Every structure is written in C-alpha cells, then in structure tokens.
Amino acid sequence: MGSSIDGRLHPSRWTPAAAGIQGGLVHRHYEETAVRLDAQGWIVGRTTMAEIAKGVPQTPACVPGDLRGTHVGARKGRDLAVAIDPHGKVHYGRDDVGGDHVVAVLGEDVPDAYLAELREDGVSYLFAGRDGRDLAGAMATLGATFGVETLLLEGGGIINGAFLKAGLIDEVSLLVSPAVDGLAGVPTIFEYHGEPNERPAAGKALRHFHTETLEGGTVWLRYRVEDAEPVTG
C-alpha cells in the first residue's frame, strides 16, 4: 500500500510535492517496489476493480448449465488480477486488466447470467462461500488451482481490513509519501467494518525488517506479521 504520513489512501487529496521534487513519484515508486516484491499477481476489492476494469454489463449469448464450479479461463502464463466481488458487480468485457488475467472471487448467490458473462469474457472465477466472505477458502482455492504462492493485497481499506481480520496477511509493505491529507473520515490503510469492541489485528504483531528512503523522500517500510506473544502477569 501507499499512503500519506497520516495513513490516508487518496493521492488526489494529498498536499503536493515540495518545490524541486519531481512529479509522478507516487505511481512510479508503487510500480517499482511491487516488482521487487516478486508476486504472481494482485488482489483488490470490488470498488477498486470496477474503477480499473471500466467494463459495462453485457447479455451473454447463452447461459449454459453447470456454472457453479471453479472456472479456469486461459491464463496463458500471466500474473493474476484477483477481484473480491461477493455480489458479482464488476464487469470486464475481456479476460485481463493491465495484461494480468482476471480471477473473480464471488459469493455463491450470484446469478447464472453473470457467471455466463464472465465465461464469455474469458474471466476465471471461484467461490468464497455463500456470501463471498470465506477469504481463507478462496485463497486456498487460488493456490491450489493456479499454483500461486504470493499475491499483493492492494486495497482498498475495507478489503485490507477483511484480510487482516481473517489472518491472511503475512507482510505489510507500505510506501509513506511526504504528504498530508488531514481530514477525519477519509479512508485509511485498514478499514475493517465490525463492532466497536472488535480488534481485527488481535493476536498479531509486526516485526520490522526493511526501511528504504526513495527519491523525493518517500519511505518504504516492510514488516512481517507474526503471532504475538501472550501477555503474562
């Protein structure tokens, strides 16, 4: 993830770069560090994927039977672009986003017509339980079906929070830009929606293992997520 120094996620709201600092560094640093993480794909939530894919609803030519199992399209060796989309709201019109093969993670209640649309587009899909929230099961299916071991979870904050709560994050890679948003209520890195007394990171601790200062003053921080030692006394 990338954020301002106050943890906000929308670069369009941040203070501008200081005089003499090259523009466009936020995107460049993000892409360059992602390559260094050497993953086999990336994961985003429904809202983020809809903004990237920019597809429109389509009426499939036919709706065949037996659509309810995991469907594997023609990956052709590409990295994966995984969308967590429980209700089947994102439309694609093709089988890739930015050259990466799309895999939709869905709830079992999505309609057959939507599944047929995905198949016509060449999109792969799998199910994460009836409501689409069995993230652990979905990640196990992804690993077994596509042979991937490392995926980059790239937000937004709500899906990050859901993965945190599910215990599915093993590293935090954060680019902190020299910028400020400052407004209360603007989405941050983790936005788990739960009860006031819930602690989505309970039982976990972060162990720092990398700090690097990049051009323009952006700081790249990396932490391993470990089981926390029990509190005694």
VEXKE-660607 format. One line per 3 residues: number of its first residue (from 1); for each residue z, y, x of N, C-alpha, C, O, CB. Coordinates in steps of 0.001 Angstrom, whole numbers. Each point is the difference from the previous one (the first is absolute). Glycine has a CB too. Example, Ala and Ser with C-alpha at 12.3 -4.5 7.8 and 13.67 -1.06 7.14 Angstrom:
% VEXKE-660607
1> 7800,-5690,13190,0,1190,-890,0,1200,900,665,-19,1036,581,-1154,-2928  -1966,2223,1542,60,1190,820,730,1090,-770,169,1108,509,-2314,-1736,675
This chain:
% VEXKE-660607
1> 0,-1186,826,0,1186,-826,0,1252,871,359,-43,1177,845,-1212,-2988  -1612,2363,1212,95,1301,634,755,940,-907,-132,-77,-1221,-2013,-304,2459  2937,1271,-662,765,919,-829,226,1310,738,-223,99,1207,1337,-2034,-2351
4> -669,2937,399,524,1228,587,1398,-300,532,500,-1112,-170,-1873,2589,-1408  2002,-505,2213,1322,-267,567,1045,-209,-1090,1071,-541,276,-1691,1895,1728  330,-932,-3245,922,-263,-1107,-436,-1201,-836,450,-169,-1133,100,2601,1080
7> -1427,-3265,615,-328,-1274,-618,-987,50,-1139,-213,-1015,-663,2412,351,1325  -2815,1812,-919,-942,112,-1114,-1369,-542,384,-371,0,1174,1618,1997,-2011  -2001,-2463,-170,-1198,-801,258,-1330,723,-172,-1026,-544,407,2366,-1344,-1121
10> -1375,3075,137,-1288,618,-331,-357,1089,998,524,1109,-96,-136,-1618,-2318  -1272,223,3376,-352,1002,1020,-525,1305,-559,144,1045,634,-638,-2914,845  -118,1829,-2668,-533,1237,-578,1105,1014,-307,-278,1186,-182,-1608,-2514,-785
13> 3140,864,908,1127,878,-308,736,468,1269,865,873,-81,-626,-2061,-2118  -562,636,3331,771,294,1204,-351,1363,577,-1075,541,-261,1197,-2980,728  799,2987,323,-301,1193,770,-1129,-310,983,-121,-1136,459,2512,1957,-696
16> -3218,174,564,-1141,-262,880,427,-205,1444,1139,271,380,-2560,1076,-1904  483,-1830,2309,258,-179,1428,250,1352,660,-532,1021,-435,-900,-3096,458  2235,2072,1015,292,1225,743,-1264,510,687,-958,-748,199,3340,-6,154
19> -2372,2026,1,-1147,611,663,-357,-780,1264,862,-357,804,-212,2613,-1727  -1944,-2506,1068,-473,-693,1186,-29,-1508,-115,-508,-670,899,1373,2548,355  -328,-2441,-2347,-8,-1453,-202,-1250,-389,-779,-305,596,-1033,2839,-677,1062
22> -3235,-891,452,-1234,-456,-634,241,-486,-1414,1008,-655,-266,-1884,37,2497  -29,927,-3141,97,-498,-1363,-455,-1449,-100,-657,-519,902,291,2835,-1737  719,-2958,-264,-440,-1364,-248,760,-1078,734,-411,-1160,-6,-1749,2125,-385
25> 3273,-601,1032,728,-990,780,730,-1017,-868,202,-1138,422,50,2842,1349  147,-1309,-2980,743,-921,-863,-834,-1257,-259,478,-1119,189,735,3064,-1273  -2446,-1755,656,-865,-1148,-289,-337,-759,1273,23,-1231,7,-974,2447,-1974
28> 641,-507,3037,-391,-671,1237,1117,-860,561,-227,-1145,389,-1315,3021,83  2755,-1325,-430,1134,-782,507,249,-1230,-865,309,-1076,512,708,3172,410  -1153,-1930,-2235,248,-1112,-917,-967,-1143,277,413,-1156,93,427,2762,-1832
31> -2121,-1292,1871,-1002,-1032,225,164,-645,1377,-128,-1217,134,-1438,2451,-1652  1847,-431,2527,103,-541,1353,1224,-893,175,-80,-1037,658,-1098,3060,174  2303,-1633,-1412,1190,-851,131,-130,-1258,-848,524,-1049,374,868,3082,71
34> -2080,-1948,-1576,-216,-1194,-827,-772,-1060,777,313,-1188,-91,-297,2613,-1980  -1006,-1010,2821,-770,-946,813,915,-678,1016,-126,-1200,245,-1959,2596,-539  2995,-643,877,901,-557,1010,989,-1004,-591,549,-824,731,-779,2948,547
37> 463,-2067,-2582,903,-955,-645,-659,-1365,-219,686,-980,-288,451,2903,-827  -2460,-1989,1251,-733,-1270,53,268,-890,-1212,312,-1182,142,-215,1322,2333  -224,440,-3665,178,-763,-1238,-1342,-535,-487,-1057,359,520,3056,1050,-1125
40> -1933,-2282,-414,-1209,-592,-578,-348,613,-1347,-804,-543,-757,1324,-1570,1951  99,3253,-1482,-283,678,-1252,1131,928,-375,930,212,778,-2305,-2144,-1512  1292,2487,-470,982,984,-449,250,-153,-1493,-804,-572,-735,81,2156,2550
43> 1875,-1046,-2240,450,-120,-1384,349,1385,-536,664,784,679,208,-3127,-253  -1319,2640,-1639,399,1230,-678,285,-308,-1465,-367,-1060,-506,-1017,2460,2103  2038,-467,-2269,254,-130,-1422,-1195,423,-837,-1021,453,517,3419,-64,-62
46> -2240,-550,-1759,-1107,271,-924,-502,1431,92,-1207,221,98,2136,-1942,-1608  -36,2691,1481,-423,1397,-14,-781,347,1260,-1043,650,-67,3036,-73,-1332  -1485,-1012,2544,-680,297,1257,-1368,-668,44,-977,626,412,3195,-412,737
49> -2306,-1482,-1569,-1288,-691,36,-1006,639,-946,-1181,100,334,2366,-2210,258  -740,2544,-1764,-923,637,-939,-605,1265,603,-1174,296,-225,2498,-1227,-1694  -529,1677,2685,-495,1212,639,-1021,-324,1081,-923,777,241,3100,342,-728
52> -2010,-2280,1144,-908,-382,1082,-1271,-636,-553,-1105,337,425,3071,-667,1096  -1806,-596,-2474,-1141,-785,-484,-963,823,-845,-1216,-144,123,2671,-1861,-83  -914,2869,-899,-806,905,-828,-1012,-726,-879,-1055,553,-312,1341,1155,2071
55> 23,-2944,-2165,-901,-731,-878,173,402,-1451,936,719,-349,-891,-2604,1947  -956,1417,-2445,54,271,-1436,-13,-1323,-753,-536,-985,508,-640,3211,-202  1761,-2275,-1521,6,-1247,-772,-1426,-487,-274,-915,791,-228,3095,-107,-825
58> -2337,-2005,1082,-1304,-610,-259,163,-1130,-1013,1062,-616,-93,-1863,1216,2424  -237,-859,-3071,-2,-1122,-935,-687,-1176,675,-1192,75,299,1167,1475,-2318  755,-2639,2266,-620,-1135,691,-1108,-620,-830,42,11,-1230,2112,-447,2393
61> -3154,-110,-465,-1128,-623,-696,448,-1193,-822,-545,-261,-1073,-972,1024,2891  2514,-1495,-1316,562,-1115,-751,1442,-193,438,405,436,1078,-2677,-1547,-1306  3036,453,-626,1403,-289,294,154,-1516,11,200,-610,-1051,618,2799,-13
64> -908,-2802,2242,100,-1462,67,1419,-476,-243,939,795,23,-2843,-824,1570  2060,-1252,-1823,1339,-555,-143,643,-248,1355,-622,184,1046,-67,-1228,-3199  1934,627,2113,735,-381,1203,10,1107,1052,-441,-199,1132,-166,-2166,-1594
67> 1115,3531,72,88,1143,907,1389,165,599,230,926,777,-2008,172,-2101  2706,-1982,973,1415,268,243,559,-515,1327,1194,143,265,-972,-211,-2682  -1059,-518,3234,467,-414,1320,-340,1039,1057,-745,944,-261,477,-3329,-416
70> 812,2209,1853,-350,872,1113,-1501,-52,239,-589,-1078,87,2858,728,951  -2880,1522,-933,-1448,81,210,-275,598,1372,505,1075,325,-912,-827,-2812  -386,-936,3288,-348,456,1340,-1474,368,30,-874,-849,-178,2669,-603,1210
73> -2055,2735,-803,-1374,455,137,-523,-272,1407,608,-740,774,-187,2503,-2507  -1550,-1155,2045,-614,-191,1315,610,1003,979,-462,1135,115,-1704,-1971,-1167  3193,405,1743,704,905,914,-865,376,1197,35,1150,437,2129,-2168,-1152
76> -2921,104,1244,-921,234,1122,724,518,1244,-530,842,726,-1279,-366,-2382  3015,-979,1897,720,351,1210,619,1384,18,548,420,1019,-2065,-1924,95  1437,2215,-2224,520,1366,-38,1519,27,-142,606,-958,-478,-2764,1702,-525
79> 2767,373,1427,1401,230,-302,163,141,-1508,-980,163,-727,1348,953,2973  888,-1181,-2711,273,60,-1434,514,1373,-413,772,631,722,-276,-3075,-700  -931,2893,-1182,523,1196,-661,690,-483,-1272,-662,-286,-998,-1177,1831,1954
82> 3157,-1636,-922,764,-643,-1069,559,1060,-939,656,944,441,-72,-2873,1079  -844,1773,-2812,492,923,-1022,1041,-705,-858,-290,-1035,-599,-1916,2272,579  3416,-685,-45,1026,-508,-919,-220,688,-1343,362,1164,-173,1325,-1591,2065
85> -2272,-282,-2829,-492,584,-1256,385,-908,-1163,-861,-690,-547,-1072,1807,1755  3215,-1131,-1600,483,-976,-985,-763,-17,-1319,-156,-1060,-607,2347,1341,1641  -2671,884,-1490,-608,75,-1326,-1529,64,43,-634,176,-1040,2696,965,266
88> -2658,-1281,1949,-1450,-6,91,-627,1323,-385,-861,47,-878,934,-2447,403  348,3477,1123,-482,1342,-332,-1070,523,955,-725,933,-344,2948,-501,-625  -2335,-1019,2165,-916,527,1006,-1378,-633,-159,-114,-1206,-213,2039,1586,1790
91> -2964,434,-1474,-1378,-470,-79,-692,292,1331,289,1003,652,-357,-620,-3172  -850,-1271,2917,-554,55,1347,-1514,194,25,-484,925,652,2350,-2373,62  -2624,597,-1408,-1453,95,39,-617,-607,1240,-1221,20,157,1428,2004,-1497
94> 614,-2562,2221,-448,-637,1234,1135,-859,527,1092,14,-568,-2672,1900,1104  1349,-2662,538,1026,-930,471,780,524,1203,778,-734,609,-2193,-1107,-1458  1202,3124,1191,694,522,1174,465,1430,-235,-498,705,-878,-873,-2199,2344
97> 2337,1897,-655,444,1391,83,19,355,1474,762,-577,775,640,440,-2922  -2237,1079,2530,-78,385,1398,-411,-1130,916,355,-12,1178,1361,1677,-1651  -2472,-2625,-67,-452,-1135,792,938,-1187,1,-339,-1043,560,-815,2661,821
100> 2331,-1494,-1994,971,-1094,-61,-71,-679,-1365,-126,666,-1027,1633,535,2665  -1425,-2525,-1640,-162,-779,-1225,1196,179,-929,1148,-141,421,-2533,-1518,841  1108,1973,-2535,1049,283,-976,616,-1288,-539,-700,-942,-371,-475,3067,-242
103> 2522,-2135,581,761,-1051,-672,939,682,-988,849,795,403,-991,-2373,1616  0,1280,-3299,861,576,-1041,1157,-951,-282,-208,-1190,-236,-1756,2423,-786  3179,-700,1048,1203,-768,-347,398,415,-1405,351,1156,-235,431,-1326,2672
106> -836,-774,-3376,59,303,-1431,1153,-705,-691,570,-958,523,-3023,1279,-498  2785,175,-1217,859,-730,-906,-816,-973,-824,-1198,202,-200,2781,1726,121  -948,-2973,-398,-733,-1043,-730,-489,450,-1366,-823,-678,-615,2182,-981,1815
109> -864,2794,-1683,-394,462,-1331,-1258,868,-7,-396,474,-1065,2782,-573,459  -3025,321,1750,-1224,804,-9,-1069,-725,-813,-28,-1231,-6,595,2230,2272  -1441,-273,-2948,-993,-652,-867,-1102,-703,785,-302,360,1138,781,1365,-2852
112> -1072,-2736,1079,-1092,-742,615,-1166,912,371,-637,-198,1034,1326,-1810,-2341  -970,3001,474,-1137,880,275,181,728,1329,-969,218,728,609,70,-3195  1597,88,2783,247,675,1275,-213,-968,1165,-581,375,1018,2227,1173,-2145
115> -1182,-2782,984,-211,-999,1047,-1482,-270,208,-453,-161,1133,2660,-869,-1688  -2961,981,-538,-1448,-208,115,-660,1175,715,-928,-186,787,958,-1183,-2894  451,2572,1830,-524,1179,697,240,-106,1503,-897,278,796,1305,1112,-2849
118> 807,-1795,2439,300,-149,1423,-921,-1027,647,-487,210,1110,2870,410,-1558  -2620,-1723,-244,-874,-1037,562,-1420,512,180,-640,-279,1014,2055,-1472,-2091  -1908,2500,95,-1345,552,136,-83,980,1166,-1038,105,653,699,-395,-3114
121> 1432,1007,2721,35,937,1130,153,-716,1338,-217,605,1050,1204,1104,-2568  -615,-2998,1496,242,-734,1231,1411,127,528,294,-422,1118,-2647,748,-610  3236,262,-1322,1386,226,402,800,-1303,-106,-133,-737,-977,-20,3147,211
124> 975,-2686,1766,935,-1124,-77,1228,426,-796,324,1186,-62,-1143,-2103,2281  1506,-59,-2833,1240,353,-691,944,-1194,-22,-402,-1155,141,-833,2830,-1557  2505,-1343,1233,1053,-1007,-142,1079,582,-903,-15,1189,-321,-470,-2192,2622
127> 1424,145,-2709,997,413,-973,1395,18,620,342,-821,851,-1766,-124,-2685  2210,1909,1376,1376,161,471,949,-134,-1178,782,908,-283,-1538,596,2168  687,-2642,-2575,846,-220,-1169,-524,709,-1225,-993,723,62,2922,-979,1442
130> -1253,43,-2621,-479,563,-1257,-85,1519,32,-961,582,-502,1942,-2533,-657  40,2603,1757,11,1465,4,-564,599,1287,4,1220,161,1966,-1321,-1656  -2448,-728,2400,-579,508,1235,995,476,1026,-366,710,937,-1535,-93,-2272
133> 3167,-1000,1174,1040,518,896,543,-1047,979,924,285,762,-328,1312,-2560  -1152,-2771,1779,431,-1028,952,-703,249,1333,-944,-704,359,1335,-987,-2230  82,2696,2592,-661,393,1231,125,-1069,1079,-937,-223,765,1382,2599,-1344
136> 695,-3031,643,179,-1063,996,-1007,-1120,-235,-614,-492,946,3063,1053,-759  -2620,-962,-1434,-974,-1027,-321,-1416,440,324,-804,-790,495,2319,-20,-2273  -1820,2079,1499,-1336,517,292,-278,-1,1494,-1102,-349,424,1221,1760,-2476
139> 879,-1020,2863,-196,18,1447,-175,-1423,540,-789,-224,919,2154,2341,-765  -634,-3072,-722,-158,-1397,416,-1410,-498,-320,-609,-701,807,3073,305,-1179  -2977,753,-795,-1353,-400,-383,-1033,654,895,-965,-646,409,1725,346,-2762
142> -569,1582,2664,-927,688,905,-69,-706,1351,-1079,-248,538,1572,2420,-1697  688,-2488,1693,40,-646,1304,-684,-1353,-9,-781,-323,894,2889,1520,-429  -1801,-1985,-1492,-556,-1351,-64,-1493,7,-301,-739,-831,529,2961,11,-1279
145> -2676,1742,-88,-1394,1,-445,-937,645,1015,-1112,-475,229,1932,548,-2568  -351,1020,2943,-872,774,879,353,-123,1478,-703,542,853,392,1019,-2727  1394,-2269,2180,361,-209,1392,458,1245,726,-155,98,1217,-1444,-1916,-1227
148> 2167,2783,-725,481,1226,632,1492,-116,296,741,-664,-724,-2512,2006,-471  2194,-688,2265,1408,-9,400,617,1390,-22,1205,137,-211,-1681,-2122,1616  -334,3022,-1190,519,1363,61,-847,923,-852,-1216,76,175,2107,-496,2125
151> -249,1123,-3227,-660,997,-832,784,1300,74,1228,-7,94,-2139,-1782,-1637  195,2900,1500,641,1310,49,260,491,-1418,-927,147,-797,-207,379,2994  2395,-278,-2502,376,551,-1302,-99,1516,93,770,631,723,775,-2599,-1242
154> -2499,2561,-218,-335,1405,188,313,867,-1218,-604,1059,-172,-1160,-1800,1728  2700,307,-2401,453,860,-1083,-853,-81,-1251,-922,-805,-126,1814,2287,1845  -518,-580,-2653,981,1069,77,1442,-463,-12,314,-1175,187,-1966,2568,-1288
157> 2535,-393,865,1416,-245,99,529,-1040,-968,935,-726,338,-749,3018,428  -753,-2386,-1957,493,-952,-999,-245,-1434,454,899,-838,-69,-1329,2517,-1746  -795,-1966,2284,-274,-1373,437,757,-295,1288,419,-1138,211,-2697,1211,-1296
160> 2463,912,1947,830,-204,1190,1419,-388,-401,589,-909,583,-1987,2569,692  1939,-970,-2266,1351,-299,-465,113,-1396,-587,1004,-684,197,-686,3098,-636  -1352,-2838,-285,13,-1342,-581,-23,-1067,1089,709,-1001,-104,-1880,1882,-1929
163> 373,-682,3070,-27,-948,1121,1321,11,761,463,-1046,453,-2942,1366,-260  3083,846,-52,1303,91,664,1042,-798,-770,752,-776,589,-1348,3045,314  642,-2083,-2203,941,-721,-849,-217,-1505,73,958,-772,-43,-865,2748,-1468
166> -1359,-2396,1623,-322,-1422,57,230,-611,1380,-166,-1207,174,-1494,1608,-1963  2038,411,2764,254,-507,1342,-1245,-413,749,48,-911,827,2117,174,-1647  -3299,1402,541,-1278,-414,563,-492,903,1128,-1122,-165,477,585,-783,-2688
169> 1360,1895,2639,-394,889,1090,711,-443,1268,1228,-82,32,-1609,2013,-1632  -388,-2218,2645,636,-426,1255,-108,1050,1102,579,-167,1074,-1093,-2180,-1697  -229,3437,363,-61,1089,967,-330,1293,-728,-753,0,-974,35,-1585,2808
172> 1285,2679,-1360,-353,1331,-494,-704,744,1134,560,178,1082,1416,-134,-2717  -3200,385,1373,-768,822,931,-213,1348,-682,-651,82,-1041,-514,-2112,2119  1719,3081,-482,13,1308,-653,-506,1082,939,506,160,1111,1409,-899,-2534
175> -2921,1481,965,-496,1168,709,618,1241,-628,-290,323,-1152,-1884,-1497,1742  3019,1865,153,656,1204,-500,-748,1215,530,28,284,1198,2225,-1458,-1309  -2925,1891,-791,-762,1181,393,903,1222,77,979,88,-740,-3028,-1058,-320
178> 1738,1919,1947,786,1232,98,-336,934,-1159,-672,1016,175,752,-1244,2335  400,-135,-3689,-300,739,-1222,1142,-205,-991,782,-942,125,-3284,692,252  2586,1141,-1358,1042,-64,-1026,-641,176,-1367,-928,792,-164,2663,113,1771
181> -1228,-1656,-2599,-341,239,-1398,1123,832,-621,-184,1181,-294,-1148,-3364,134  2508,1551,-40,1180,748,-403,345,-25,-1474,1120,354,-368,-1630,1043,2242  -424,-1808,-2740,280,32,-1436,696,-1274,-446,-446,-1099,330,-1543,2571,-680
184> 3071,-1337,-390,701,-1155,-554,-903,-738,-983,-756,609,-757,2969,566,1048  -2113,-2508,-260,-736,-815,-953,-1376,-427,441,-629,-809,-681,1884,1957,-1010  -1751,-641,2802,-1297,-428,511,146,-1412,580,988,-275,681,-1672,2689,-181
187> -279,-3319,-753,137,-1382,473,267,-102,1498,-538,753,811,-973,-1426,-2643  2364,-293,2159,363,-253,1384,-470,-1396,397,-704,-662,-763,2701,2206,572  -1609,-1990,1381,-498,-1260,553,365,-1189,-887,-831,-875,-244,1020,1852,2537
190> 1051,-1007,-2774,451,-1075,-887,477,608,-1309,838,902,-9,-183,-2353,1980  -1197,947,-3083,337,528,-1327,272,-1170,-952,-693,-160,-1004,-734,2239,1403  2435,-2892,-82,315,-1136,-867,556,495,-1335,908,832,-24,-452,-2276,2047
193> -991,941,-3120,456,369,-1330,984,-1059,-498,-407,-1089,-406,-1780,2300,-76  3453,-896,513,1024,-946,-417,1189,729,-581,-76,1190,-306,-677,-2792,2056  1849,887,-1902,1219,578,-530,685,865,1068,-186,-234,1194,450,-1741,-2756
196> 528,2974,1141,634,905,965,859,-701,1048,141,494,1119,-158,1196,-2898  593,-2843,1421,871,-698,956,-742,-1030,842,619,-679,819,1249,1030,-2397  -3187,-483,1395,-762,-961,796,-233,534,1410,-133,1205,213,-979,-2055,-2301
199> 1066,-70,3041,-301,329,1386,-1138,-911,458,252,-1120,445,2155,1871,13  -3643,-292,-559,-1127,-877,293,-54,-495,1444,-650,-1006,283,-562,2211,-2044  1890,-508,2679,15,-438,1399,1295,-715,365,276,-207,1182,-1772,2114,-625
202> 2290,-2286,-1547,1273,-659,275,-211,-1263,826,-926,-773,-244,1861,1698,-1890  -57,-1118,3117,-70,-1188,842,-964,107,1165,-159,-959,755,746,-307,-2744  -1239,2419,2154,-959,191,1073,466,1097,951,793,864,-371,-2638,-1623,-1149
205> 1344,711,2745,253,1021,1011,-1286,231,775,-852,-885,78,3303,238,101  -2594,1842,399,-1178,329,784,353,38,1479,991,610,402,-1938,696,-2328  111,-1976,2738,184,24,1443,-1187,720,644,-1133,-476,-62,2469,-1687,-17
208> -1064,3309,693,-1057,777,637,-557,-729,1220,757,-563,791,325,2671,-1608  -2425,-2096,969,-583,-591,1208,-1162,794,574,-548,-378,1035,1252,-1803,-1902  -1096,3287,208,-1113,767,560,38,1435,-497,137,252,-1197,-1519,-2336,1332
211> 1260,3030,805,-215,1408,-321,-1105,524,891,8,-227,1210,2402,538,-1923  -3363,389,117,-1119,558,768,-364,1355,-591,-205,120,-1208,-668,-2439,1791  793,3326,255,-418,1319,-451,-1504,128,177,-520,-171,1102,2769,1163,-507
214> -2945,-690,-1686,-1456,83,-14,-452,1459,59,810,923,-86,-927,-3071,-1229  -1164,2330,1461,-569,1348,92,435,856,-1190,3,-461,-1141,-1977,-464,2400  2336,2161,-981,388,930,-1052,1443,-98,-430,434,744,-880,-2729,-852,140
217> 3061,-808,1352,1419,-101,-313,367,-1035,-1036,1168,-93,-377,-1056,2420,961  -1076,-3119,-1066,333,-1108,-900,777,-1062,777,-342,-322,1138,-1726,769,-2551  3112,-984,792,826,-1026,636,-206,-1321,-724,166,-94,-1216,1544,1818,1934
220> -2075,-2741,53,-200,-1352,-541,1265,-805,245,398,-219,1145,-2908,321,-740  3137,-540,-1489,1236,-770,55,-248,-1398,-551,-679,-168,-1013,2055,2273,773  -817,-3109,920,-103,-1369,-499,1373,-654,12,769,136,952,-3143,-305,-118
223> 2663,-550,-1928,1289,-669,-161,-236,-1408,-534,-825,-195,-892,1997,2408,472  -459,-3188,957,23,-1330,-593,1037,-20,-1116,1074,589,124,-1800,-1659,2062  394,392,-3269,951,-174,-1099,697,-1325,188,-643,-1050,12,-757,2443,-1589
226> 2725,-1353,1725,795,-1192,273,1062,-180,-1083,301,924,-757,-703,-653,3235  954,-1466,-2534,1162,-220,-851,1187,726,592,263,-112,1198,-1148,-2121,-1949  1606,2976,-73,1154,740,468,1181,-954,234,156,-989,-717,-959,3044,-528
229> 1618,-1756,2238,1189,-778,220,1002,287,-1109,132,1146,-428,-535,-1134,2914  1110,-1034,-2956,979,222,-1073,1114,936,461,444,-53,1147,-960,-2222,-2076  949,3118,25,1096,924,296,1325,-756,-132,259,-642,-1018,-1618,2644,193
232> 2182,-1918,1853,1304,-666,-18,1127,1015,103,-203,1142,414,-822,-3175,625  2209,1596,-1422,1165,866,109,159,922,-1184,943,790,-45,-1182,-905,2476
